[in-house]
Amino acid sequence: MKKNILFIVNPISGDLDKSDLIEAVSEFATTNHFDLEVYETTGKNDTKEIQSLYNQYRPERIVVAGGDGTIKMVAEAMEEHDVIIGILPAGSANGLSVDLNLPSTIEENLKIAFLHHYIEMDMICINGKKSIHLSDLGLNANLVKNYEESDVRGFWGYALQAFTTLTDANEPFVATITANKETVKHSARMLVIANSQKYGTGVTINPNGAMNDGKFELVILKSLDLLLIGQIITGNMPIDSEDVVIISTDKATIKTDYPVHFQIDGEYCGAQNSLEIHILHKQMKIAIP
């Protein structure tokens, strides 16, 4: 008996044409005796459409071609169901696939998405919104905002906005953090809420993070001088530096002394001055190498 696979494609993610990808997936499914149902997202009622298709086909797996935002949407749509999600990285932000060490070729990724084993992965709930990867307050969130508002995409778009963001940076903010039954205050340039280790650029921000340990980390960067930025970018995140504080916990409250730019998984969420955060343990099944 053939097994059903639901294939969710975000046609506009990463500004990439997906027709070759859809063809490759269809061929792989036929060769390996899967029944494939393809759904292209539209940005309208996608969650309900995906839930309806799941109920109709009862797929063994859902394969997603898109970035972190598309994966998160599918995970939220499937939170009541026991289904494995396979990833074909195809977005402008592919942070989760970088963290899972997914390979760069479509052939290898197809085998993993359709056939390999999986982990039960945590998610984080922040002010009622779900995060699968990395969220942050401060400089990077400001960069995400500037990038969303600019016309230049890809690496150069980020590079241009990184320069603008650093030159226009606000004063540090003061974060009052309650976690693990204690309250601390830190002056910060950036505060990362991390379920995993790396940004989509491959930069490691949370060296000891694990996506299935029932914990998340708060990574507080007190300064962002060029030396510290250089260390982070080159993969030498200084855990024992006075400029970096890491708190591991399963729930936390953060209050800031003024509203600070905030983003979740590469999506800008406005300026915030209060965050309620808790872990959602083993929230989704993700296929891994």
Contacts in CASP RR format, 6 or more apart in sequence:
PFRMAT RR
TARGET T0000
AUTHOR 0000-0000-0000
METHOD contacts of the structure
MODEL  1
MKKNILFIVNPISGDLDKSDLIEAVSEFATTNHFDLEVYETTGKNDTKEI
QSLYNQYRPERIVVAGGDGTIKMVAEAMEEHDVIIGILPAGSANGLSVDL
NLPSTIEENLKIAFLHHYIEMDMICINGKKSIHLSDLGLNANLVKNYEES
DVRGFWGYALQAFTTLTDANEPFVATITANKETVKHSARMLVIANSQKYG
TGVTINPNGAMNDGKFELVILKSLDLLLIGQIITGNMPIDSEDVVIISTD
KATIKTDYPVHFQIDGEYCGAQNSLEIHILHKQMKIAIP
2 33 0 8 1.000
2 34 0 8 1.000
2 35 0 8 1.000
3 33 0 8 1.000
3 34 0 8 1.000
3 35 0 8 1.000
3 59 0 8 1.000
3 60 0 8 1.000
4 34 0 8 1.000
4 35 0 8 1.000
4 37 0 8 1.000
4 57 0 8 1.000
4 58 0 8 1.000
4 59 0 8 1.000
4 60 0 8 1.000
5 29 0 8 1.000
5 34 0 8 1.000
5 35 0 8 1.000
5 36 0 8 1.000
5 37 0 8 1.000
5 59 0 8 1.000
5 60 0 8 1.000
5 61 0 8 1.000
5 62 0 8 1.000
5 63 0 8 1.000
5 114 0 8 1.000
6 37 0 8 1.000
6 39 0 8 1.000
6 50 0 8 1.000
6 53 0 8 1.000
6 54 0 8 1.000
6 57 0 8 1.000
6 59 0 8 1.000
6 61 0 8 1.000
6 62 0 8 1.000
6 63 0 8 1.000
7 22 0 8 1.000
7 25 0 8 1.000
7 29 0 8 1.000
7 36 0 8 1.000
7 37 0 8 1.000
7 38 0 8 1.000
7 39 0 8 1.000
7 62 0 8 1.000
7 63 0 8 1.000
7 65 0 8 1.000
8 39 0 8 1.000
8 41 0 8 1.000
8 50 0 8 1.000
8 62 0 8 1.000
8 63 0 8 1.000
8 64 0 8 1.000
8 65 0 8 1.000
8 70 0 8 1.000
8 74 0 8 1.000
9 18 0 8 1.000
9 21 0 8 1.000
9 22 0 8 1.000
9 38 0 8 1.000
9 39 0 8 1.000
9 40 0 8 1.000
9 41 0 8 1.000
9 65 0 8 1.000
9 66 0 8 1.000
9 90 0 8 1.000
10 18 0 8 1.000
10 40 0 8 1.000
10 41 0 8 1.000
10 65 0 8 1.000
10 66 0 8 1.000
10 67 0 8 1.000
10 70 0 8 1.000
10 90 0 8 1.000
10 91 0 8 1.000
11 18 0 8 1.000
11 40 0 8 1.000
11 41 0 8 1.000
13 65 0 8 1.000
13 66 0 8 1.000
13 67 0 8 1.000
13 70 0 8 1.000
13 90 0 8 1.000
13 91 0 8 1.000
13 92 0 8 1.000
14 66 0 8 1.000
14 67 0 8 1.000
14 90 0 8 1.000
14 91 0 8 1.000
14 92 0 8 1.000
14 153 0 8 1.000
15 92 0 8 1.000
15 153 0 8 1.000
15 154 0 8 1.000
16 90 0 8 1.000
16 91 0 8 1.000
18 65 0 8 1.000
18 90 0 8 1.000
21 65 0 8 1.000
21 88 0 8 1.000
21 90 0 8 1.000
21 106 0 8 1.000
22 38 0 8 1.000
22 65 0 8 1.000
24 106 0 8 1.000
24 107 0 8 1.000
24 110 0 8 1.000
25 36 0 8 1.000
25 38 0 8 1.000
25 63 0 8 1.000
25 65 0 8 1.000
25 88 0 8 1.000
25 110 0 8 1.000
26 36 0 8 1.000
26 38 0 8 1.000
28 110 0 8 1.000
28 114 0 8 1.000
29 35 0 8 1.000
29 36 0 8 1.000
29 114 0 8 1.000
30 36 0 8 1.000
32 114 0 8 1.000
32 115 0 8 1.000
34 114 0 8 1.000
35 57 0 8 1.000
37 53 0 8 1.000
37 57 0 8 1.000
37 59 0 8 1.000
39 49 0 8 1.000
39 50 0 8 1.000
39 53 0 8 1.000
41 70 0 8 1.000
41 73 0 8 1.000
46 73 0 8 1.000
46 77 0 8 1.000
47 73 0 8 1.000
47 76 0 8 1.000
47 77 0 8 1.000
50 62 0 8 1.000
50 73 0 8 1.000
50 74 0 8 1.000
50 77 0 8 1.000
50 78 0 8 1.000
51 77 0 8 1.000
51 78 0 8 1.000
54 62 0 8 1.000
54 77 0 8 1.000
54 78 0 8 1.000
54 81 0 8 1.000
54 83 0 8 1.000
59 83 0 8 1.000
60 83 0 8 1.000
60 84 0 8 1.000
61 83 0 8 1.000
61 84 0 8 1.000
61 85 0 8 1.000
61 86 0 8 1.000
61 113 0 8 1.000
61 114 0 8 1.000
61 287 0 8 1.000
62 74 0 8 1.000
62 78 0 8 1.000
62 83 0 8 1.000
62 84 0 8 1.000
62 85 0 8 1.000
62 86 0 8 1.000
63 85 0 8 1.000
63 86 0 8 1.000
63 87 0 8 1.000
63 88 0 8 1.000
63 113 0 8 1.000
63 114 0 8 1.000
64 70 0 8 1.000
64 71 0 8 1.000
64 74 0 8 1.000
64 85 0 8 1.000
64 86 0 8 1.000
64 87 0 8 1.000
64 88 0 8 1.000
65 88 0 8 1.000
65 90 0 8 1.000
66 88 0 8 1.000
66 89 0 8 1.000
66 90 0 8 1.000
66 91 0 8 1.000
66 94 0 8 1.000
67 89 0 8 1.000
67 90 0 8 1.000
67 91 0 8 1.000
67 92 0 8 1.000
67 93 0 8 1.000
67 94 0 8 1.000
67 95 0 8 1.000
67 96 0 8 1.000
67 97 0 8 1.000
68 91 0 8 1.000
68 93 0 8 1.000
68 94 0 8 1.000
68 95 0 8 1.000
68 96 0 8 1.000
68 132 0 8 1.000
68 133 0 8 1.000
68 265 0 8 1.000
68 266 0 8 1.000
69 93 0 8 1.000
69 265 0 8 1.000
69 266 0 8 1.000
69 267 0 8 1.000
70 91 0 8 1.000
71 85 0 8 1.000
71 87 0 8 1.000
71 96 0 8 1.000
71 132 0 8 1.000
72 130 0 8 1.000
72 131 0 8 1.000
72 132 0 8 1.000
72 265 0 8 1.000
74 85 0 8 1.000
75 85 0 8 1.000
75 123 0 8 1.000
75 130 0 8 1.000
75 132 0 8 1.000
75 283 0 8 1.000
75 284 0 8 1.000
76 130 0 8 1.000
78 85 0 8 1.000
78 284 0 8 1.000
79 283 0 8 1.000
79 284 0 8 1.000
82 285 0 8 1.000
83 285 0 8 1.000
84 118 0 8 1.000
84 285 0 8 1.000
84 286 0 8 1.000
84 287 0 8 1.000
85 284 0 8 1.000
85 285 0 8 1.000
85 286 0 8 1.000
85 287 0 8 1.000
86 112 0 8 1.000
86 113 0 8 1.000
86 114 0 8 1.000
86 286 0 8 1.000
86 287 0 8 1.000
87 96 0 8 1.000
87 97 0 8 1.000
87 100 0 8 1.000
87 102 0 8 1.000
87 109 0 8 1.000
87 113 0 8 1.000
87 286 0 8 1.000
87 287 0 8 1.000
88 106 0 8 1.000
88 109 0 8 1.000
88 110 0 8 1.000
88 113 0 8 1.000
89 97 0 8 1.000
89 102 0 8 1.000
89 109 0 8 1.000
92 153 0 8 1.000
92 154 0 8 1.000
93 200 0 8 1.000
93 265 0 8 1.000
93 266 0 8 1.000
94 200 0 8 1.000
95 133 0 8 1.000
95 134 0 8 1.000
95 196 0 8 1.000
95 198 0 8 1.000
95 199 0 8 1.000
95 200 0 8 1.000
95 202 0 8 1.000
96 132 0 8 1.000
96 133 0 8 1.000
96 196 0 8 1.000
96 286 0 8 1.000
98 198 0 8 1.000
98 199 0 8 1.000
98 200 0 8 1.000
98 201 0 8 1.000
98 202 0 8 1.000
99 133 0 8 1.000
99 196 0 8 1.000
99 197 0 8 1.000
99 198 0 8 1.000
99 200 0 8 1.000
99 211 0 8 1.000
100 286 0 8 1.000
100 288 0 8 1.000
100 289 0 8 1.000
101 288 0 8 1.000
101 289 0 8 1.000
102 109 0 8 1.000
102 112 0 8 1.000
102 288 0 8 1.000
102 289 0 8 1.000
103 109 0 8 1.000
103 112 0 8 1.000
103 289 0 8 1.000
112 287 0 8 1.000
112 288 0 8 1.000
112 289 0 8 1.000
113 287 0 8 1.000
114 287 0 8 1.000
116 287 0 8 1.000
116 288 0 8 1.000
116 289 0 8 1.000
117 287 0 8 1.000
117 288 0 8 1.000
118 285 0 8 1.000
118 286 0 8 1.000
118 287 0 8 1.000
118 288 0 8 1.000
119 211 0 8 1.000
119 212 0 8 1.000
119 285 0 8 1.000
119 286 0 8 1.000
119 288 0 8 1.000
120 212 0 8 1.000
120 282 0 8 1.000
120 283 0 8 1.000
120 284 0 8 1.000
120 285 0 8 1.000
121 132 0 8 1.000
121 211 0 8 1.000
121 212 0 8 1.000
121 282 0 8 1.000
121 283 0 8 1.000
121 284 0 8 1.000
121 285 0 8 1.000
121 286 0 8 1.000
122 195 0 8 1.000
122 211 0 8 1.000
122 212 0 8 1.000
122 213 0 8 1.000
122 214 0 8 1.000
122 215 0 8 1.000
122 216 0 8 1.000
122 279 0 8 1.000
122 280 0 8 1.000
122 281 0 8 1.000
122 282 0 8 1.000
122 283 0 8 1.000
123 130 0 8 1.000
123 131 0 8 1.000
123 132 0 8 1.000
123 195 0 8 1.000
123 279 0 8 1.000
123 280 0 8 1.000
123 283 0 8 1.000
123 284 0 8 1.000
124 130 0 8 1.000
124 131 0 8 1.000
124 132 0 8 1.000
124 135 0 8 1.000
124 193 0 8 1.000
124 195 0 8 1.000
124 216 0 8 1.000
124 277 0 8 1.000
124 278 0 8 1.000
124 279 0 8 1.000
124 280 0 8 1.000
125 131 0 8 1.000
125 277 0 8 1.000
125 278 0 8 1.000
125 279 0 8 1.000
125 280 0 8 1.000
126 135 0 8 1.000
126 193 0 8 1.000
126 264 0 8 1.000
126 275 0 8 1.000
126 276 0 8 1.000
126 277 0 8 1.000
127 272 0 8 1.000
127 274 0 8 1.000
127 275 0 8 1.000
127 276 0 8 1.000
127 277 0 8 1.000
128 276 0 8 1.000
129 264 0 8 1.000
129 269 0 8 1.000
130 264 0 8 1.000
130 280 0 8 1.000
131 193 0 8 1.000
131 195 0 8 1.000
131 264 0 8 1.000
131 265 0 8 1.000
132 195 0 8 1.000
132 265 0 8 1.000
132 284 0 8 1.000
133 195 0 8 1.000
133 196 0 8 1.000
133 265 0 8 1.000
134 192 0 8 1.000
134 193 0 8 1.000
134 194 0 8 1.000
134 195 0 8 1.000
134 196 0 8 1.000
134 199 0 8 1.000
134 205 0 8 1.000
134 206 0 8 1.000
134 265 0 8 1.000
135 192 0 8 1.000
135 193 0 8 1.000
135 262 0 8 1.000
135 263 0 8 1.000
135 264 0 8 1.000
135 265 0 8 1.000
136 190 0 8 1.000
136 191 0 8 1.000
136 192 0 8 1.000
136 193 0 8 1.000
136 262 0 8 1.000
136 263 0 8 1.000
137 173 0 8 1.000
137 175 0 8 1.000
137 188 0 8 1.000
137 190 0 8 1.000
137 191 0 8 1.000
137 254 0 8 1.000
137 256 0 8 1.000
137 260 0 8 1.000
137 261 0 8 1.000
137 262 0 8 1.000
137 272 0 8 1.000
137 275 0 8 1.000
138 170 0 8 1.000
138 173 0 8 1.000
138 188 0 8 1.000
138 189 0 8 1.000
138 190 0 8 1.000
138 191 0 8 1.000
138 260 0 8 1.000
138 261 0 8 1.000
138 262 0 8 1.000
139 165 0 8 1.000
139 166 0 8 1.000
139 169 0 8 1.000
139 189 0 8 1.000
139 190 0 8 1.000
139 224 0 8 1.000
139 261 0 8 1.000
140 190 0 8 1.000
140 192 0 8 1.000
140 263 0 8 1.000
141 260 0 8 1.000
141 261 0 8 1.000
141 262 0 8 1.000
141 263 0 8 1.000
141 268 0 8 1.000
141 269 0 8 1.000
141 270 0 8 1.000
142 165 0 8 1.000
142 169 0 8 1.000
142 170 0 8 1.000
142 261 0 8 1.000
143 158 0 8 1.000
143 161 0 8 1.000
143 162 0 8 1.000
143 165 0 8 1.000
144 261 0 8 1.000
144 263 0 8 1.000
144 266 0 8 1.000
144 267 0 8 1.000
144 268 0 8 1.000
145 261 0 8 1.000
145 263 0 8 1.000
145 268 0 8 1.000
145 270 0 8 1.000
146 161 0 8 1.000
146 164 0 8 1.000
146 165 0 8 1.000
147 157 0 8 1.000
147 158 0 8 1.000
147 161 0 8 1.000
148 268 0 8 1.000
150 157 0 8 1.000
150 160 0 8 1.000
150 161 0 8 1.000
152 160 0 8 1.000
158 201 0 8 1.000
166 224 0 8 1.000
169 189 0 8 1.000
169 224 0 8 1.000
170 260 0 8 1.000
172 187 0 8 1.000
172 188 0 8 1.000
172 189 0 8 1.000
172 222 0 8 1.000
172 223 0 8 1.000
173 187 0 8 1.000
173 188 0 8 1.000
173 256 0 8 1.000
173 257 0 8 1.000
173 258 0 8 1.000
173 260 0 8 1.000
174 185 0 8 1.000
174 186 0 8 1.000
174 187 0 8 1.000
174 188 0 8 1.000
174 256 0 8 1.000
174 257 0 8 1.000
175 185 0 8 1.000
175 186 0 8 1.000
175 187 0 8 1.000
175 188 0 8 1.000
175 191 0 8 1.000
175 220 0 8 1.000
175 254 0 8 1.000
175 255 0 8 1.000
175 256 0 8 1.000
176 183 0 8 1.000
176 184 0 8 1.000
176 185 0 8 1.000
176 254 0 8 1.000
176 255 0 8 1.000
176 256 0 8 1.000
177 183 0 8 1.000
177 184 0 8 1.000
177 185 0 8 1.000
177 186 0 8 1.000
177 218 0 8 1.000
177 220 0 8 1.000
177 247 0 8 1.000
177 252 0 8 1.000
177 253 0 8 1.000
177 254 0 8 1.000
178 252 0 8 1.000
178 253 0 8 1.000
179 218 0 8 1.000
179 247 0 8 1.000
179 249 0 8 1.000
179 251 0 8 1.000
179 252 0 8 1.000
179 253 0 8 1.000
180 247 0 8 1.000
180 249 0 8 1.000
184 247 0 8 1.000
186 220 0 8 1.000
186 222 0 8 1.000
186 245 0 8 1.000
187 222 0 8 1.000
188 220 0 8 1.000
188 221 0 8 1.000
188 222 0 8 1.000
189 221 0 8 1.000
189 222 0 8 1.000
189 223 0 8 1.000
189 224 0 8 1.000
190 220 0 8 1.000
190 221 0 8 1.000
190 224 0 8 1.000
191 218 0 8 1.000
191 219 0 8 1.000
191 220 0 8 1.000
191 221 0 8 1.000
191 254 0 8 1.000
192 205 0 8 1.000
192 206 0 8 1.000
192 217 0 8 1.000
192 218 0 8 1.000
192 219 0 8 1.000
192 220 0 8 1.000
192 221 0 8 1.000
193 216 0 8 1.000
193 217 0 8 1.000
193 218 0 8 1.000
193 275 0 8 1.000
193 277 0 8 1.000
194 205 0 8 1.000
194 206 0 8 1.000
194 209 0 8 1.000
194 216 0 8 1.000
194 217 0 8 1.000
194 218 0 8 1.000
194 219 0 8 1.000
195 209 0 8 1.000
195 211 0 8 1.000
195 216 0 8 1.000
196 206 0 8 1.000
196 209 0 8 1.000
196 211 0 8 1.000
197 204 0 8 1.000
197 205 0 8 1.000
197 206 0 8 1.000
197 207 0 8 1.000
197 208 0 8 1.000
197 209 0 8 1.000
198 204 0 8 1.000
198 205 0 8 1.000
199 205 0 8 1.000
203 232 0 8 1.000
203 233 0 8 1.000
203 235 0 8 1.000
204 232 0 8 1.000
204 235 0 8 1.000
204 237 0 8 1.000
205 219 0 8 1.000
205 232 0 8 1.000
205 237 0 8 1.000
206 217 0 8 1.000
206 219 0 8 1.000
206 237 0 8 1.000
206 246 0 8 1.000
207 237 0 8 1.000
207 239 0 8 1.000
208 217 0 8 1.000
208 239 0 8 1.000
208 246 0 8 1.000
208 248 0 8 1.000
209 215 0 8 1.000
209 217 0 8 1.000
212 282 0 8 1.000
214 250 0 8 1.000
214 279 0 8 1.000
214 281 0 8 1.000
214 282 0 8 1.000
215 248 0 8 1.000
215 249 0 8 1.000
215 250 0 8 1.000
215 279 0 8 1.000
216 248 0 8 1.000
216 249 0 8 1.000
216 250 0 8 1.000
216 277 0 8 1.000
216 279 0 8 1.000
217 246 0 8 1.000
217 247 0 8 1.000
217 248 0 8 1.000
217 249 0 8 1.000
218 245 0 8 1.000
218 246 0 8 1.000
218 247 0 8 1.000
218 249 0 8 1.000
218 252 0 8 1.000
218 254 0 8 1.000
219 244 0 8 1.000
219 245 0 8 1.000
219 246 0 8 1.000
220 244 0 8 1.000
220 245 0 8 1.000
220 246 0 8 1.000
220 247 0 8 1.000
221 228 0 8 1.000
221 243 0 8 1.000
221 244 0 8 1.000
222 242 0 8 1.000
222 243 0 8 1.000
222 244 0 8 1.000
222 245 0 8 1.000
223 243 0 8 1.000
225 243 0 8 1.000
228 238 0 8 1.000
228 241 0 8 1.000
228 243 0 8 1.000
228 244 0 8 1.000
230 236 0 8 1.000
231 237 0 8 1.000
231 238 0 8 1.000
237 244 0 8 1.000
238 244 0 8 1.000
239 246 0 8 1.000
250 278 0 8 1.000
250 279 0 8 1.000
250 281 0 8 1.000
251 277 0 8 1.000
251 278 0 8 1.000
251 279 0 8 1.000
252 275 0 8 1.000
252 277 0 8 1.000
252 278 0 8 1.000
253 274 0 8 1.000
253 275 0 8 1.000
253 276 0 8 1.000
253 277 0 8 1.000
254 274 0 8 1.000
254 275 0 8 1.000
254 277 0 8 1.000
255 273 0 8 1.000
255 274 0 8 1.000
255 275 0 8 1.000
256 272 0 8 1.000
256 273 0 8 1.000
256 274 0 8 1.000
257 273 0 8 1.000
258 273 0 8 1.000
259 271 0 8 1.000
259 272 0 8 1.000
259 273 0 8 1.000
260 271 0 8 1.000
260 272 0 8 1.000
260 273 0 8 1.000
261 268 0 8 1.000
261 270 0 8 1.000
261 271 0 8 1.000
262 268 0 8 1.000
262 269 0 8 1.000
262 270 0 8 1.000
262 271 0 8 1.000
262 272 0 8 1.000
262 275 0 8 1.000
263 269 0 8 1.000
END
